[in-house]
Amino acid sequence: MEFIGREDELEKFRSRFQSPSAELIFLYGRRRVGKTEFLRKFAEGKKAFFFSATESADFDQRSRFKNELLAFGIDCEHALLNDWQGIFRNLSKLRSDKKTLVIIDEFQYMFIGNKAIPSTLQNEWDVYLSKSNIMLVLCGSAMSFIEQKVLGGKNPLYGRATAIFKMKELPFSDAVRFFPKFTPQEKVIVYSILGGVPHYLKQFSPELNLVENIKQNILSRETILYNEIEFLLNKEFREVAVYNTIISAIAFGNTKLNEISQKTMLEGSKANAYINNLIEVGIVAKEFSVLDSIRDGANIQRGIYRIQNNFFRFWYKYIYPNKSEIELGYAANLADSILGSANTEFCSYVFEDICREFVTKLNFTGKLPIRARHIGKVFAKNLEVEIGALADKTIILGECKWTNAPIDTSVLRDLQEKGTKYPALSVFSSQYYYLFSKCGFTKGLLDIAACETHVKLFSLEDVLAD
């Protein structure tokens, strides 16, 4: 399958590769997000040394690195290859017609086996490697480890990086390129299920319909997607049962700390500690209203928690509660009911994310009437607006409707009422109203939008066309 997306990241890496000075790059992100595949794509056409660290003893890791370096073919100082200091120093002897590219994947495993690795590498970088024509890329999947043990201010490599890239999931616009034959609605549904993780997207066949894909690639006990969540949790945590309970509670709409605490029977501070661990590894995120201040963000009772990855959310919503039935081999009839349910409330939630992504792109390309400082949800007591984009005294308020009928003027009037009724919104003297619809708009609403410049309508096809 062709490599899809990451054009911006590839261009930034190419720019670093073409720079006249040495480059020390950190690339990190949650597991399965496509870091290794991205690096292999970037390395195409270049003479690159690629080492993938493993969960092994330090002497074994060092031996493999040494042997792969010798097999790569360089004029080594063999006497220096018996320790990490000498091995790293020999990287400066790699030669190519352009900059030397060295990639160390899963860097955290080297650190786990030898806590002195960062200090050793820092010394060799300062004395030798930083003065050579090298691009050294350190890649890791353990997000909290990279942020705390490598990039933290008290760590040896702090300040040495010339660039730091945190790789995220593919946006909707790239993820749906895996399924060019799907209808616009099917593209939203498949993204709602799998999110933007390339590894997950590749498990679905673009030649099968959604029901068959769910049956064959999620509800079968031997498949990657069925076992993926438990595999990842076991890699990250010891108390998997507790984390299962918390994630499941969030998946079923318990998004505030007190709600999660009540649902899981965990005392508030303890629940908060577990949730923070989930945030560190990129499974859960805390979301604030675009109207909240920095001070509000420091209050643990403010904001809502959400599962970041669509497939995690889908798995806990539909697979986790039905595991017994699936394990007994009675999953054949589940696919239709799961798809039917997912295509209503579940897709509606993800459609909001897709529309916010669309508005963010419009903002980036200068196609909004304002240059928005913040884009996200607007929520407070008795108030929720799915999209808010604000700048000074101007705000764009948006509603996203994943319904099977065209939306009418009542949706616009309700949104306008929120904009004037609630004090937090009424302070914006200029307001725009953006409406997004799965199935279009009534003639009455189209007529209003044709006359009122502050009202904009976007169909599903408009979002996909962008």
N, C-alpha and C positions, 0 to 999 in steps of 0.2 A: 504494500500500500504506500502511496506517495506521502511524503512528509507534509503535514498541513499546519498552517499558522506559524506563529513566532517570528513573523517578518521583522518586527521592530527590534526584538531581542537579537536576532541574527545580524541586523545592520549595526547595532551597538557593539557587538562582539567583533565584527569585521573592522570597525573603526579602531577598536583597541588593538587589534592585530596589526593594523597598518601604522600605528603610532611609532615614533622613533625611539621611545624609551621602554624599559622593562615594565611588564604589567603583572600584577598579582591580583587575581580576580577570585572573588568568592561567589559561588552560585549555590543557592540552597532553596529548599521548598519541601512540602510534604511528599511522602512516598507516592509513587505512581503518576506524578504530575507531568512527567516527560523530560526530566533533566538529562538523563543519560542519552536518550534518543536525540535530544536537541544538540548535545555536545558532539555526538557522532555526525550529525548533519553538518555542524559547523566545521568539523575536522576534515570533511570531504575535500579532496584535492590538495590537502596540506600534508607535509611530513610531520606526523604528530605521534608523540609517545603517550599512550593511554594506559593508565594503571587503575585497576578496580580493586580497592581494598576489600578484605573479607573479615568476617568475625573469626579471627584466628589468633594464635599466640604471636607475640611480637617477633620472635626469631623466625617463625614461618613467614610472616608478612615481609620481613626484611629480606629473607632469602628469595622470595618470589619477585620482589621489586628488583633486587640485584640481577637475577637471572633474566628477567624481561628487559632490563636495561642493556645487558650484554647482548641479548638476542636482537635488540633493536639496531645494534651496530654503531658504536661510538668508540672514540679513542679514549678509553677510560684510564684513570690512574687506579689500577687494580688494588693497590695497597690501601686505597681509601674506601673500598667497597665493603668493609667488614662492620661498619656502623652507619647509623642514619646520617651523621654529620658528613661523612665522606660520600655517601650516596647522594645526598642533596647537593653537595658541592659539584659532583660530576654532572649534574643536570646542566650546568653552565657550559659543558663541553659538547652538548648536542648541537649539531650543525644542520642547517638547511639553507636553501637559496634565499629565504626570507627569514622572518622571525621564527624562532623555535617555539613550537606549541607543546606544552606538557599539561596533561589532564590527570588529576588524581580524583577518582570517583569514590564516593562513600568514605570521605576523609575521616569521619568520626570513628570508624573502626580502627584506624591507625592510632588515634588518641587513646581509645579504650585500652588498647594493648600496651601503650607506652605513653604515660602522661607527660614525658619530656619532649614529645614530638613538636608541639608548637614552639617551645623555646629553642630547640635545635634548628628548626626551619627558620625561625626569626633571625637567628645569628647568621645562618648561611645566606639568607636573603640580604641582610644588611651589608655583609662583607663581600659577597661574590655575585649572587644571582641578580640583585638590583642593578648591577653594572654590566650585565650581559644582555644580549638581544633575545629575551625570553618572554613568553606569555604563559604564566603558570596559573592554571585554573584549579581551585580546590572546590570540590562539589560535595554536598552533604544532604542527607534526607532527614536527619534528626534536628528538627527546627530549633527546639529549645537549646540543644547542645551547641549548635552553631552560634546562636545569638548570645548565649551566656558564656560558653567556654572558649570560643574562638574570637568573636567580635566584641565581647565585653571590654570595658575600659581597663580592667585590671589584668587582662590576658596578654601574653607575649606578642601576638600578631596584631594587636590593636593598633590602628593607625598605619599599618603597612599596606593595607589593601588599596589598590588604585581604583577599584570599582567593586560594588557589592550589588548582586542581583538576587532578588527574591522571586522565584518563579511561581506564578499563580496558575490556576486552571485556565484553559482556553475560554475566551468569551463566547457567548452564544453564536455570534456571527461566524466564528471559525469552527466551533463544534459541529454545527449543522452541515458543514462541508463534507463530513463523513457520509452523509445520506442525501446525495443530490437528487434522487428519484422520489423522495418523500414529499408529500404535500406540505404546505405551510403549517397546518395544524399538527401533522405528524412530526414535523421538525420540533415544534414546541414540546410535544409530548415526550419525544425521545430525549430531549435536553432536560426535561423535568425529571426523567428517570435517571439518566447517567451523568448529568452535569458536564463539565468541561475537562474531565480527565481523559487524555488520549487512550490510556490503557483500558479504560472501561468502554469507551466508544468503539474500540476495535473488537470488542467481544460480540457486539451486535452485527448481524449481517444486513447490509443495505438491500439485499435481495429478498429478505423475509419480511412479512408484515409484523406489526408490533406485538400481536398476540403470540405468534410463533417465536419471536425473539425472546419474549418474557418466559415462555414455556421452556425453550431449549437452552437459554443462556443465563437465566436467573433461578428458575424453579427446579432445576435439575441439581441434585445434591453434589454431583461431581464437578460442577462448573466453577470457574474462577470467581464469577460474581457472587454466587451463592455463599462461598466460603471467605470472600475477601474481607468483610468487616471484622469477623472474628480473628482472622489472621493479623490484621493491622493492630487491633486492640491488644492482642497477646504480645505483639512486638513492642508496644509502647508502655503497657501497664501491667501491674500485678493483680490489682483488685478488679478484674474484668467485670464481675457481676455487678459491682457498684456502678461502674461506668455505663454498663448496659442499661441499668435502671434510669440513670440520669438522662442519657441520650434519648431513650424511649419517651421519657416524660416531656422533653422539649419537642420531640417529633409530634406529639399529640397536643401541642398547643399550650403547654405550660412554659411560658417564656419569661416570667419574672422570678426573681430569686425566691420570694416567699411561696410562689406556686410550686416551684421545683422542690423546695424543702418539704412542703406539705405532701406532695405526690410521692416522694421518695422516702418519707419518714426520716430524713436527715436533718439534724440541727443546722440552722442557717449558715453559721461560719464554716461548718464542716462541708456542707454542700458547696459553698463558695470556693473552698480550697480545691475540691474535685473539679469544679467547673473551670477554675483557672488552669488546671493541668490540661483540660481538654482544649482550652484556648491556646495554650503554648504549642500544642502539636497541630494546630490548625483545623481541628474538628468542629469546634464551636467558636462563635464570634459574639461579642457584645455590641449591640447596635443602639445608637442614641438618635433622638430626634435631631433634625438639622437645626432646630431652634435652640437646642441645649447649649449651655456655655461649658467652658473647660471645667469650671467648678462643679457643674452638674455631673460631669464624667467621673469625678472622684468619689461620688456617692454610690456605694455598692447597690443601693436600692433603686437607683435610676437606671434607665435603659432596659432593653430586653435581650434575651439570649436566643440565638438561632443556630441551627446546624448549617455550617458553611457549604458543605458538599451536597449536591442534590441526591446522589446515590445513597449516601449515608441516611439522608432524610427519608428517602423512598424505602430503604431496607428496613428501617425501624418502624416505619408506618405500616408496611404491608408484609414483609417477610418475617421479621422477628415475632409478631403475634401469631403467625401461622406455622412456626417451625415444626411443631409436633405433627401437624398434618402433612407437611412436606417430607419430613423424615420417614413417615410411614408410607410414603409413595402415593399420597392422595392429592397430588398437586395439579392434576390435569384440568380440573374445573376452576382452579383459582385464577388463571391468567385472564379470562374474560372479565370476571368481577373486579380484579385488581385494576385492569385497564379502564374499565368503566368508572371506577371510583377516582382513579388518578386523573382522568380527563375532566374532572369537575373542580372540586376544592383544591386538590393538590397542584394541578396545572395553573389554576388561578393565582396561587401564591408565587409560582415561578414566573408567570407572565409579568408580574409586577417587577421582578428583578430584570427581566429582559427589557422592559420599557424604560427602566432607570438607566440601564446600559445604553439604550438608544439615545436618551436625553443627554447623557454624558458625552456621547460622540458628537451630538449636535453642538454641545457647548465647546468641545475641543476644536471643532471645525468652524466656529463662529457663526453657526446657523440658528442660535437662540437670540431673542431680542435683548438679552443681557449677557454679561460675562459672569456666570454663576460662580460664587465662592464655595458653596456647599450644595451637594445634590444627594438626596436620600429620602427617607420617610419623615412625615410630620406626625408626631403623636404626643398626646398629653391626656389629662383626665377628660373623658368624654369627647375626645377628638382623635381622629385618625385620617390622614390623607396619604395616599400611596406614593405620591411623588411630590417632593418639594425642592425647588431650585431657587436659591436666593442670592441677591446682591444688593447691598445698601437698602434702599426703600422699595425695591421691586422683588416680587416673588412669582414663580410659576407654580401653580398647583395642578396636580395631575391625578386622574383616575384611570384604572385599567380594568376592563370588563371582559372576562373570559366566559361569555354566555353564548347561547345558541340563537339569540335574536339580536337584531340591531338595537343599539342603545338610543334612548330618546332624550328629549329636552329636560326631563326630570333629573337626570344625572348631572347635567350642567348646572341647573338651578340649585341643586343640593350642594354642589361644590362652591358655587358663588356665595351661598348662604354661610357656609363654613368660613369663607374668606372674610366675611363682614361681621359675623356673629361672635367669633372667638377673639378675645383681646390679643392673643399672641400673633394672630394673623392680620388683624385689622390695622396694626401699626404700619403695614406695607401699603403705601399710598397708591402704588401701581401693581395690579394683579393680572396675570395671564392664566388661561385655563386650557390645559392640554388633556384631551380625551383619547384613550386607546381602546380599540374594540376588536375582538375576534371576528365578529360577524357584521361589521359595518355600522351605519348610522341611519336613523330615520330621516325622511325628507325635511321634516321640521327642523331637526338639528343641523342638517347640511345647509339649510337656508340661513340659519342664524350665523353659522361659521363663515358663510360667504359675505356677510355684512359686517360682522364684528371682528376687527383685527386682533383682539385679545383672546379670541377663541380659535384653537387649532385642533383638528381631528386627524387621527392616524389609524389606518387600518393595519391588520396583521401583515398584509402584503407590503405596506409602506415600511414597516419595521424590518422585514426580511430583505427588501430591496436595498436598504442602506447597508 
